[in-house]
Amino acid sequence: MKTLFAKLLVPIALALTLSLAVGGAAHAACLDNRQIQDAVSSGQIMSLASVLAANGIDGSAKILNVAVCDEGGRLVYHIGLLTPSGEAQNLVLDAQ
């Protein structure tokens, strides 16, 4: 029983953490997928891979969700990820 609880606790905590992060991003003006592609293609923002590399994010981290949002006239990536060690992180990184 204790093992089952431990196995369920991490995914539940992760889901709650990510839903809170995405909920916070929803209040900002966020781009849809097409707008993100157009912004990357036009050079308005960096690609997700470039932003992650520029910020030293381990390439083996599992990306769980991504949003690009306007925060005070500046576009930022809101990224939910799972590190190789199993730690959930919510990042806000400059997209420009």
Secondary structure, 3 states (H helix, E strand, C coil): CHHHHHHHHHHHHHHHHHHHHHHHHHCCEECCHHHHHHHHHCCCCCCHHHHHHHCCCCCCCEEEEEEEEEECCEEEEEEEEECCCCCEEEEEEECC
